[in-house]
Amino acid sequence: MKKVTVKNIALMSLLALLSLFIASCGSQDPADYNNKLMALMNGHTKSMNDMNTAMMSQDYTKAETVRKEWSGKLAQSIAEVDKIKPLSDDEGLRAAVAGGLKGYKKLMDEDYKQLIALRIQQKNGNNTIAPQVDALLEQVNKDFEAIGAKINQAGTAFENKYSKGR
């Protein structure tokens, strides 16, 4: 049996502290975690503005270009969110952001694709599709609002949880 000395105890204590230090370096700061997720979400503001501008000016060729580019950017952002290691006690922020980005992507890949096609028909004189356009616009707006509400709710819960400890 090896004799336990003060030197051995000090060495073991130093190793234990070093291990804790290394382990703590891997943990995430809640503010940085939140900022990374929100930056990915907010990074799509320009695309949203570009889409609104193209649609309002009835430049559906531009709108289609924006739609395709935005869909690609959304796929990249979704992949980035997937790479972010979840904060151990995050109860929904990362999931809400991932879901929101996926919701935006669905809107671009399906709903906006259909909306642009309908708007082109409408611009070319087919006024019989006005009810379809209106219904689709209403659904798109509801979907955008629902995505925003889920992310805001998760963000508020996250903020409340982590601001208490500061």
Secondary structure, 3 states (H helix, E strand, C coil): CCCCCHHHHHHHHHHHHHHHHHHHHCCCCHHHHHHHHHHHHHCCHHHHHHHHHHHHCCCHHHHHHHHHHHHHHHHHHHHHHHHCCCCCCCCCHHHHHHHHHHHHHHHHHHHHHHHHHHHHHHHCCCHHHHHHHHHHHHHHHHHHHHHHHHHHHHHHHHHHHHHCCC
